Amino acid sequence: MAPSAPQAAIRLDSTDDDHLSLRDFKRIADLIGEEVGIKLPPTKRLMVEGRLRKRVRALGLPNLEAYGTYLFQQDGLAAEWPFLINAVTTNKTDFFREPEHFDLLAERLVPDLIELRRAERKPLLKIWSAASSTGAEVYTLAMVLSDLLAQRQDFRFAILGTDISTSVLEQGVRAVYPAELIAPVPPAKQQRYLMHSRKPGIRPEVRIVPELRRLVRFARLNLMDATYPFDRDVDVIFLRNVLIYFDKADQEKVILRLVDHLRPGGYLILGHSESMIGTAVTMRQVAPAVFQKA
């Protein structure tokens, strides 16, 4: 008799039957859409479930169904809300992402902003990364402006990074990153602004030097809030590759609020995949995805 085929091993960690109910997913999607502005269509259900399984394990719950019960039937939503936001928000970021914007900042925007304020001695330029994620954009800005300051020495700068996710803000404050993430940073800037860990590890890490860390700060902000508790004389606001997750109405509201925080002559920089089409904002376009307030 021929030997029987071996039976497939039973996986104890199988997620084949571990899903949110359609009702619970819709309630989560509706809440995120209303409170955060990010749209989660049914096609995102598997992605959301995959990200939430870590929270299920952290809470000691048996499965996603129990997680949904905890949120909506056991009054767990208030305590879980920050973790839920952290889980479902997308935090794709890189150092020197869309590098032409940083070239434009150093070569044209900053010199023009200084010229507008030529009556001031060493004007303070305020730069705001309004969706800063883990801080790669913030520290890219700090590197570029520090290099420019070393050349010109006729301005000062301060950088604010905001995001809705507390977990990415914490990483921004720590300023520690996997070594492979710094590949886009030019070698001279790597040498000047990065410290390499001396401890051997499976995944080498680097940290931003304290001289740069002192020039930036991070704060939590929901772009869907009706008002933003920040200065209204900001020189440059970066809001790149975020509006694509919002619907047109929310895009317009966010842009209007941000522009209200720009000083006259200040700049709003969006991602190359985004545009101002369909908004009620009247600004002069000075470069692709770069707009100046009158």
C-alpha positions as CSV (number, residue, x, y, z in Angstrom):
1,M,0.0,0.0,0.0
2,A,1.3,3.4,-0.9
3,P,2.0,5.7,2.0
4,S,-0.6,8.3,2.5
5,A,0.2,11.9,1.9
6,P,1.3,13.8,5.0
7,Q,-1.4,16.0,6.4
8,A,-0.7,19.8,6.5
9,A,0.3,21.0,10.0
10,I,-2.4,22.9,11.8
11,R,-1.2,26.5,12.4
12,L,-2.1,27.8,15.8
13,D,-1.5,31.4,14.8
14,S,-3.6,31.2,11.7
15,T,-5.5,34.4,10.9
16,D,-7.8,32.9,8.3
17,D,-10.8,33.2,10.5
18,D,-9.7,36.2,12.5
19,H,-11.6,39.2,11.2
20,L,-13.4,42.3,12.4
21,S,-17.1,42.0,11.7
22,L,-18.3,44.2,8.8
23,R,-20.2,46.3,11.3
24,D,-17.2,46.9,13.5
25,F,-14.9,47.7,10.6
26,K,-17.5,50.2,9.3
27,R,-17.7,51.8,12.7
28,I,-14.0,52.1,12.9
29,A,-13.8,53.5,9.3
30,D,-16.6,56.0,10.0
31,L,-14.8,57.2,13.2
32,I,-11.5,57.6,11.5
33,G,-13.0,59.4,8.6
34,E,-15.0,61.8,10.8
35,E,-12.3,62.5,13.4
36,V,-9.0,62.2,11.4
37,G,-10.1,62.7,7.8
38,I,-8.6,59.5,6.5
39,K,-10.9,57.4,4.3
40,L,-10.9,53.7,4.9
41,P,-12.9,52.0,2.1
42,P,-13.7,48.3,2.4
43,T,-10.6,47.5,0.3
44,K,-8.5,48.6,3.4
45,R,-10.2,46.1,5.7
46,L,-7.4,43.5,5.6
47,M,-4.8,46.1,6.1
48,V,-6.6,47.5,9.1
49,E,-7.0,44.0,10.5
50,G,-3.4,43.2,10.1
51,R,-2.3,46.3,11.9
52,L,-4.8,45.8,14.7
53,R,-3.7,42.3,15.6
54,K,-0.7,43.7,17.4
55,R,-3.1,45.6,19.7
56,V,-5.2,42.5,20.1
57,R,-2.1,40.7,21.4
58,A,-1.1,43.6,23.6
59,L,-4.5,43.7,25.3
60,G,-4.5,39.9,25.8
61,L,-7.6,39.4,23.7
62,P,-8.3,36.2,21.8
63,N,-9.1,37.7,18.4
64,L,-10.3,40.7,16.5
65,E,-14.0,40.0,17.2
66,A,-13.2,40.4,20.9
67,Y,-11.4,43.6,20.1
68,G,-14.5,45.0,18.4
69,T,-16.5,44.0,21.5
70,Y,-14.1,45.7,23.7
71,L,-14.3,48.9,21.6
72,F,-18.0,49.2,21.1
73,Q,-19.7,47.1,23.8
74,Q,-17.3,47.4,26.8
75,D,-16.6,51.2,26.5
76,G,-13.0,50.6,25.6
77,L,-13.0,53.1,22.7
78,A,-11.8,56.2,24.7
79,A,-8.8,54.4,26.2
80,E,-8.0,52.7,22.9
81,W,-8.4,55.7,20.6
82,P,-4.8,56.9,20.5
83,F,-3.6,53.3,19.7
84,L,-6.3,52.9,17.1
85,I,-5.1,56.1,15.3
86,N,-1.5,54.9,15.5
87,A,-2.5,51.6,13.9
88,V,-4.5,52.8,11.0
89,T,-2.5,55.9,9.9
90,T,0.0,55.5,7.1
91,N,3.4,56.9,8.1
92,K,5.5,56.6,4.9
93,T,8.4,58.9,5.1
94,D,12.0,59.2,3.9
95,F,14.9,61.6,4.3
96,F,15.2,63.9,1.3
97,R,12.0,62.7,-0.2
98,E,11.2,64.8,-3.3
99,P,14.6,66.4,-3.0
100,E,13.9,69.2,-5.5
101,H,11.7,70.9,-2.8
102,F,14.7,71.1,-0.5
103,D,16.9,72.5,-3.3
104,L,14.3,75.1,-4.0
105,L,14.0,76.0,-0.3
106,A,17.8,76.7,0.0
107,E,18.4,78.3,-3.4
108,R,15.3,80.5,-3.8
109,L,12.6,80.4,-1.0
110,V,14.8,81.2,2.0
111,P,16.8,84.0,0.2
112,D,13.5,85.6,-0.9
113,L,12.0,85.3,2.6
114,I,15.1,87.0,4.0
115,E,14.9,89.7,1.4
116,L,11.2,90.4,2.3
117,R,12.4,91.0,5.9
118,R,15.6,92.9,5.1
119,A,14.8,95.5,7.8
120,E,15.2,92.8,10.4
121,R,18.6,91.7,11.7
122,K,18.8,87.9,11.3
123,P,15.1,87.2,11.0
124,L,13.7,84.1,12.5
125,L,12.3,81.8,9.8
126,K,9.6,79.5,11.0
127,I,9.2,76.2,9.2
128,W,6.3,73.8,9.9
129,S,6.2,70.1,8.8
130,A,2.4,69.6,9.2
131,A,2.5,65.8,8.8
132,S,5.9,65.0,10.1
133,S,5.5,61.3,10.7
134,T,8.7,59.9,12.3
135,G,10.6,63.1,11.7
136,A,12.6,62.4,8.6
137,E,11.3,65.5,6.8
138,V,11.9,67.6,9.9
139,Y,15.5,66.6,10.2
140,T,16.0,66.9,6.5
141,L,14.9,70.5,6.8
142,A,17.2,71.0,9.7
143,M,20.2,69.7,7.8
144,V,19.4,71.8,4.7
145,L,18.9,75.0,6.7
146,S,21.9,74.4,9.0
147,D,24.1,74.1,5.9
148,L,22.6,77.3,4.4
149,L,23.0,79.1,7.7
150,A,26.7,78.2,7.8
151,Q,27.1,79.9,4.4
152,R,24.9,83.0,5.0
153,Q,24.8,83.6,8.7
154,D,22.0,86.2,8.2
155,F,19.0,84.4,9.5
156,R,17.8,82.0,12.3
157,F,15.3,79.2,12.0
158,A,13.0,77.0,14.1
159,I,11.2,73.9,12.9
160,L,7.9,72.5,14.1
161,G,6.8,68.9,13.3
162,T,3.2,67.9,14.0
163,D,1.4,64.6,13.4
164,I,-1.7,62.9,14.8
165,S,0.1,59.7,15.7
166,T,1.8,59.7,19.1
167,S,4.0,56.7,18.2
168,V,5.7,58.5,15.3
169,L,6.1,61.7,17.3
170,E,7.9,59.8,20.0
171,Q,10.3,58.4,17.4
172,G,10.9,62.0,16.1
173,V,11.8,63.2,19.5
174,R,14.2,60.2,20.0
175,A,15.6,60.9,16.5
176,V,16.9,57.3,16.2
177,Y,16.5,55.6,12.8
178,P,17.6,52.4,11.1
179,A,20.8,53.0,9.3
180,E,19.4,51.9,5.9
181,L,16.9,54.8,6.1
182,I,19.6,57.4,5.8
183,A,20.8,56.2,2.3
184,P,19.3,59.3,0.6
185,V,21.2,61.7,2.9
186,P,24.3,63.1,1.1
187,P,27.6,61.8,2.5
188,A,28.8,65.2,3.8
189,K,25.5,65.6,5.7
190,Q,25.7,62.1,7.1
191,Q,29.2,62.9,8.5
192,R,28.1,66.2,10.0
193,Y,24.6,65.4,11.4
194,L,24.5,61.7,12.2
195,M,25.9,59.6,15.0
196,H,26.3,55.9,14.5
197,S,25.6,53.5,17.3
198,R,28.7,51.8,18.8
199,K,26.7,48.8,20.0
200,P,26.7,45.9,17.6
201,G,23.2,44.9,16.6
202,I,21.1,43.0,14.1
203,R,19.9,46.3,12.7
204,P,22.4,49.2,12.9
205,E,20.9,52.5,13.9
206,V,21.9,56.2,13.7
207,R,20.8,59.2,15.7
208,I,20.5,62.9,14.8
209,V,23.2,65.0,16.5
210,P,22.0,67.1,19.5
211,E,22.8,70.3,17.7
212,L,20.0,69.6,15.2
213,R,17.6,68.1,17.8
214,R,17.7,71.4,19.7
215,L,16.4,73.3,16.7
216,V,13.2,71.3,16.3
217,R,10.2,70.5,18.4
218,F,7.3,68.1,17.9
219,A,3.6,68.4,18.9
220,R,0.5,66.4,18.3
221,L,-2.1,67.8,15.9
222,N,-5.2,66.5,14.2
223,L,-5.5,68.3,10.9
224,M,-9.2,67.9,11.1
225,D,-9.4,70.2,14.2
226,A,-11.3,73.4,13.6
227,T,-8.3,75.5,14.8
228,Y,-4.5,74.9,15.2
229,P,-2.8,76.3,18.3
230,F,0.3,77.5,16.5
231,D,1.8,80.7,15.3
232,R,0.3,82.7,12.5
233,D,3.5,84.0,11.1
234,V,5.0,80.8,9.7
235,D,7.3,81.2,6.7
236,V,7.1,77.8,5.1
237,I,4.6,74.9,5.6
238,F,5.3,71.5,4.3
239,L,2.2,69.3,3.8
240,R,3.3,66.6,1.4
241,N,1.6,63.4,0.4
242,V,-1.2,63.7,3.0
243,L,-4.1,65.3,1.2
244,I,-4.4,62.3,-1.0
245,Y,-6.0,60.4,1.9
246,F,-8.7,63.1,2.4
247,D,-11.8,63.9,0.4
248,K,-12.0,67.1,-1.6
249,A,-14.0,69.0,1.1
250,D,-11.6,68.1,3.8
251,Q,-8.6,68.9,1.6
252,E,-10.0,72.4,1.2
253,K,-10.6,73.0,4.9
254,V,-7.2,71.8,5.9
255,I,-5.4,74.0,3.3
256,L,-7.5,77.1,4.2
257,R,-6.6,76.6,7.9
258,L,-2.9,76.1,7.1
259,V,-2.7,79.1,4.8
260,D,-4.2,81.2,7.6
261,H,-1.0,80.4,9.6
262,L,1.4,81.7,6.8
263,R,2.8,85.2,6.9
264,P,2.3,87.3,3.7
265,G,4.9,86.0,1.2
266,G,5.1,82.6,3.0
267,Y,5.0,79.3,1.1
268,L,2.9,76.2,1.2
269,I,4.6,73.1,-0.2
270,L,2.5,70.0,-1.2
271,G,3.5,66.6,-2.5
272,H,4.0,66.3,-6.3
273,S,1.0,63.9,-6.4
274,E,-1.3,66.6,-5.0
275,S,-2.6,69.9,-6.3
276,M,-4.6,72.9,-5.4
277,I,-7.2,72.3,-8.0
278,G,-10.7,72.5,-6.6
279,T,-9.8,74.5,-3.5
280,A,-11.0,78.0,-2.7
281,V,-7.4,79.1,-2.0
282,T,-6.0,81.8,-4.2
283,M,-2.2,81.5,-4.1
284,R,0.6,82.1,-6.7
285,Q,2.2,78.9,-7.9
286,V,6.0,79.4,-8.0
287,A,7.1,75.8,-8.7
288,P,5.5,72.4,-9.0
289,A,3.4,71.9,-5.9
290,V,4.8,75.1,-4.3
291,F,2.5,78.1,-3.6
292,Q,3.1,81.6,-2.2
293,K,0.6,83.5,-0.1
294,A,0.0,87.1,-1.3
